[in-house]
């Protein structure tokens, strides 16, 4: 059997053709060579459709340098292209559509937050773990949530990294506290607001974009900072879903989100659970529940949306120890494990997609 080739499909961050995760791709190329997998990186801009060639990015292990090389299309494609509002993302969509059935993709795009919520909430076993969520169509949606919950979040239907999220706390009958982050992740300081000002503020914030309103879960630590947990599940070398690791994330002061790109920092999961004064027995129970939920969610999304090889789940754990699923990220970063001091999970996060690619290639070869 010939050496399998894996192409990592991604997008440039800018017109200078810079890659956001070049260091991760470098590690993947090195790991791939160890297991007999030829790995290169490319974007839709690098594809010559007529010649059926790719002007790939290669990393040479001997010279420790990146270079360009014309390559044939790979056997397998690992899609790491994240949503951008520009022509580069439009090119990615066209590439996916053109080659949808021509190549073996390790993973497929999944739907937006609302579609995922609708799917999961249709399954009785997931409902206890989902904060109530609705489309933000007008202010009556927000007021309905505020009557039931002392805190709600207003968030974009698409997007990651905590961009454009607002937290609204009810302080009194007609007094609210608003804080959040702009689409550029800039922190919006907390400000009190009368009900008369709240409506025009939120409508202006939403503009014509698609937003959700979501039940707020109590995730503040004793020091006032918010926290959550990033659970990474991936397909392993046997083609099965497995938990790679889970780390806690703590937001910076005055932030309503804990994302690392927004200034948050990572800590071991157990460290945060201890801060909540959970016993060791309770911590084991919480972790077991979180892991079972995450694998079940991954399997359910794959059954409905097509091939997946990894998902990151953002989880909230309230003071009682109840586990909630806040968001699902199909293109997760791996640095949370590096920062939290979990080198084993960090290495596995890089290697597992490659191990799965090798397994998938062997399965394809055996069936052909």
C-alpha positions in Angstrom: 0.0 0.0 0.0 1.4 3.4 -1.0 2.1 6.1 1.6 -1.1 8.0 2.3 -1.2 11.8 1.8 -3.1 14.1 4.1 -3.8 17.7 3.0 -4.6 20.2 5.8 -7.1 22.6 4.2 -7.0 26.0 5.9 -7.3 29.8 5.1 -4.8 32.6 5.2 -5.4 35.2 7.8 -4.6 38.1 5.5 -3.4 39.0 2.0 0.2 38.4 3.1 -0.7 34.7 3.2 0.0 34.3 6.9 -1.3 31.2 8.6 -2.7 31.4 12.1 -1.7 27.9 13.3 1.5 27.4 11.4 3.2 26.0 14.5 0.5 23.4 15.0 0.7 22.3 11.3 4.4 22.0 11.7 3.9 19.6 14.6 1.4 17.7 12.6 3.8 17.3 9.7 6.5 16.0 12.1 4.1 13.6 13.8 2.7 12.4 10.5 6.1 11.5 9.2 6.7 9.3 12.4 3.6 7.3 11.5 4.1 7.1 7.8 1.7 9.8 6.8 2.7 12.5 4.3 1.2 15.8 5.4 1.1 19.1 3.7 -0.9 22.4 4.1 -2.9 24.3 1.5 -5.6 26.8 1.0 -8.2 27.2 -1.8 -6.0 30.0 -3.2 -3.2 27.4 -3.8 -5.3 25.1 -6.0 -4.8 25.0 -9.8 -8.1 23.3 -10.7 -7.3 22.8 -14.4 -4.0 21.2 -13.8 -5.3 19.4 -10.7 -2.3 20.5 -8.7 -1.8 22.3 -5.4 1.0 24.8 -4.7 1.4 23.3 -1.2 3.2 24.5 1.9 5.7 21.9 3.0 7.8 21.8 6.2 11.2 20.1 5.8 12.3 18.3 8.9 16.0 18.5 8.1 16.3 22.2 7.2 13.5 23.2 9.6 12.2 25.5 6.9 8.9 26.0 5.1 8.8 25.9 1.3 6.4 25.6 -1.6 6.0 22.6 -3.8 3.5 21.6 -6.5 1.7 18.5 -5.4 -1.1 16.2 -6.7 -4.4 16.2 -4.7 -4.1 14.3 -1.4 -5.9 11.1 -0.5 -7.4 12.7 2.6 -8.4 16.2 3.5 -8.5 17.6 7.0 -10.7 20.8 6.8 -9.5 23.5 9.2 -11.1 26.4 7.4 -12.8 28.7 9.8 -15.6 31.2 9.0 -14.3 34.5 7.8 -16.3 37.4 6.2 -14.2 37.8 3.1 -13.5 36.4 -0.4 -11.1 33.8 1.1 -13.9 32.1 2.9 -16.1 32.3 -0.3 -13.2 30.4 -2.1 -13.3 27.8 0.7 -17.1 27.2 0.2 -16.6 26.8 -3.6 -13.7 24.3 -3.0 -15.9 22.3 -0.6 -18.8 22.3 -3.1 -16.6 21.4 -6.1 -14.8 18.5 -4.4 -17.4 17.4 -2.0 -17.7 13.9 -3.4 -14.2 13.6 -5.0 -12.1 13.2 -1.9 -12.3 11.7 1.5 -12.8 14.5 4.1 -12.0 13.7 7.7 -14.6 16.3 8.7 -17.5 18.3 7.3 -18.9 21.7 8.3 -21.6 21.7 10.9 -24.5 24.1 11.2 -24.9 27.3 13.2 -25.6 27.5 17.0 -29.3 27.6 16.6 -29.5 24.6 14.3 -27.3 22.6 16.7 -29.5 23.7 19.7 -32.7 22.6 17.8 -31.2 19.2 17.0 -29.9 18.5 20.5 -33.0 19.8 22.3 -35.1 17.4 20.2 -33.3 14.6 22.1 -34.7 14.2 25.7 -31.4 13.0 27.0 -29.7 16.3 26.1 -32.4 18.7 27.3 -31.2 18.9 31.0 -27.8 20.0 29.8 -28.9 22.8 27.4 -29.4 26.4 28.6 -32.8 27.6 27.2 -32.1 29.3 23.9 -34.2 31.2 21.4 -33.8 33.4 18.3 -33.5 37.1 19.2 -36.2 38.5 16.9 -37.4 41.4 19.0 -37.3 42.7 22.6 -40.2 40.5 23.7 -37.8 37.5 23.4 -35.3 39.2 25.8 -38.0 40.3 28.3 -39.4 36.8 28.4 -36.0 35.4 29.3 -35.4 38.1 31.8 -38.6 37.2 33.6 -37.4 33.6 34.0 -33.7 34.2 34.6 -31.7 36.9 36.4 -29.1 36.8 33.7 -29.2 36.2 30.0 -26.6 36.2 27.2 -27.2 37.8 23.7 -24.8 36.1 21.2 -24.3 35.9 17.4 -25.8 32.8 15.8 -22.4 32.3 14.1 -18.9 33.2 15.3 -16.4 32.1 17.8 -13.9 33.5 20.3 -16.5 35.4 22.4 -17.0 38.0 19.7 -20.2 40.1 19.9 -21.5 38.6 23.2 -23.5 40.6 25.7 -24.5 39.6 29.2 -27.6 41.2 30.7 -28.2 41.0 34.4 -31.5 42.0 36.0 -30.8 44.4 38.9 -34.4 45.5 39.6 -37.8 45.8 38.1 -36.6 48.1 35.4 -32.9 48.3 35.9 -30.3 46.2 34.1 -26.5 45.7 34.0 -24.9 45.2 30.6 -21.4 44.1 29.8 -19.8 42.2 27.0 -17.3 42.2 24.1 -17.4 43.8 20.7 -17.0 41.8 17.4 -13.3 42.8 17.7 -13.2 41.2 21.2 -12.8 44.5 23.0 -14.2 44.5 26.5 -17.3 46.6 27.1 -17.2 47.8 30.7 -20.3 47.1 32.8 -22.9 49.8 32.7 -26.3 50.1 34.4 -29.2 50.8 32.1 -32.9 51.6 32.6 -35.4 49.5 30.7 -36.2 52.4 28.4 -32.6 52.5 27.2 -32.1 48.7 27.1 -34.4 48.1 24.1 -32.8 50.6 21.6 -29.3 49.5 22.8 -29.9 45.8 22.1 -31.7 46.4 18.8 -28.8 48.6 17.7 -26.3 46.0 18.9 -28.1 43.3 17.0 -28.6 45.4 13.8 -29.6 43.1 11.0 -27.5 40.2 12.2 -28.8 36.8 13.4 -28.6 36.7 17.2 -29.7 34.3 20.0 -30.8 35.0 23.5 -29.7 32.3 26.0 -30.3 31.5 29.7 -27.3 32.6 31.7 -25.6 30.0 33.9 -23.8 31.1 37.1 -20.1 30.7 36.2 -18.5 33.4 38.3 -15.6 32.5 40.6 -15.3 33.9 44.1 -12.9 36.6 42.6 -15.7 37.7 40.2 -14.1 36.3 37.0 -16.1 34.0 34.7 -15.0 30.5 33.9 -15.9 27.5 31.8 -14.4 24.3 30.5 -13.1 23.3 27.1 -13.6 19.6 26.4 -11.9 18.1 23.3 -13.2 14.9 21.8 -11.5 13.3 18.8 -11.6 10.2 16.7 -8.8 7.9 17.6 -6.7 5.4 15.7 -9.5 2.8 15.9 -12.0 5.2 14.4 -13.8 5.7 17.7 -14.8 8.9 19.6 -12.6 9.4 22.6 -11.9 12.2 25.1 -8.6 13.9 24.5 -8.7 16.2 27.5 -10.6 18.9 29.4 -9.2 22.2 30.7 -10.7 25.1 32.6 -10.6 28.6 31.2 -10.7 31.8 33.3 -11.6 35.1 31.8 -9.7 38.3 32.4 -11.1 41.0 34.8 -14.4 42.6 33.6 -14.9 40.0 30.9 -18.1 38.0 30.3 -16.2 35.4 28.3 -13.2 33.2 29.1 -11.8 32.6 25.6 -8.0 32.5 25.5 -7.9 34.8 22.4 -9.9 37.3 24.5 -7.3 37.4 27.3 -8.4 34.4 29.3 -6.0 31.8 30.7 -6.2 28.0 31.1 -5.9 26.0 34.3 -6.4 22.3 35.0 -10.1 21.2 35.2 -9.7 19.9 38.7 -8.3 23.2 40.0 -11.5 25.0 39.0 -13.7 22.2 40.5 -11.9 22.5 43.8 -12.5 26.3 43.9 -16.2 25.4 43.8 -15.7 23.3 46.9 -16.7 20.1 45.3 -15.6 16.9 47.0 -13.3 14.5 45.2 -16.2 12.1 44.7 -18.3 14.9 43.2 -15.5 16.0 41.0 -15.1 12.5 39.6 -18.9 12.4 39.0 -18.9 15.8 37.2 -16.0 14.8 35.0 -17.6 11.5 34.1 -20.9 13.2 33.2 -19.1 15.9 31.1 -17.1 13.3 29.2 -20.2 11.1 28.5 -22.2 14.1 27.4 -19.4 15.3 25.0 -18.9 12.0 23.3 -22.7 11.5 22.9 -23.0 15.1 21.4 -20.2 14.4 18.9 -21.7 11.1 17.8 -25.1 12.7 17.4 -23.8 15.7 15.3 -21.8 13.3 13.1 -24.9 11.1 12.5 -26.8 14.2 11.3 -24.2 16.4 9.6 -21.7 13.9 8.1 -18.1 13.0 8.8 -16.4 14.6 11.8 -13.1 13.8 13.4 -12.9 16.3 16.3 -15.1 18.8 18.3 -14.5 21.1 21.2 -17.4 21.6 23.6 -17.6 24.6 25.8 -19.1 23.5 29.1 -20.4 25.4 32.1 -20.7 23.8 35.5 -23.0 25.6 37.9 -22.4 25.7 41.7 -24.4 22.5 42.3 -22.2 20.6 39.8 -24.7 20.4 37.0 -23.1 20.3 33.5 -24.4 22.5 30.7 -23.3 22.6 27.0 -22.8 26.2 25.9 -21.3 25.8 22.4 -19.8 23.4 20.0 -16.7 24.3 18.0 -15.8 22.1 15.0 -12.4 23.8 14.4 -10.8 23.8 17.9 -7.5 25.2 18.8 -5.2 23.1 21.0 -3.3 25.6 23.0 -5.6 25.3 26.0 -3.8 22.1 27.0 -0.4 23.6 26.5 -1.4 26.5 28.8 -3.1 24.3 31.4 0.0 22.2 31.8 -1.3 19.0 30.3 1.4 18.0 27.7 -0.1 14.5 27.2 -3.4 16.0 26.1 -1.6 18.6 24.0 0.3 15.9 22.1 -2.7 13.7 21.7 -4.7 16.7 20.4 -2.2 17.1 17.6 -1.6 13.4 16.9 -5.2 11.9 17.0 -6.5 13.4 13.7 -3.4 11.9 12.0 -4.0 8.5 13.7 -7.6 8.6 12.6 -6.5 9.6 9.0 -4.3 6.5 8.9 -7.1 4.3 10.1 -9.5 5.8 7.6 -7.0 5.3 4.7 -6.6 1.6 5.7 -10.3 1.1 5.8 -10.7 2.6 2.4 -7.9 0.5 1.0 -9.4 -2.7 2.5 -12.8 -2.0 1.0 -11.6 -1.1 -2.5 
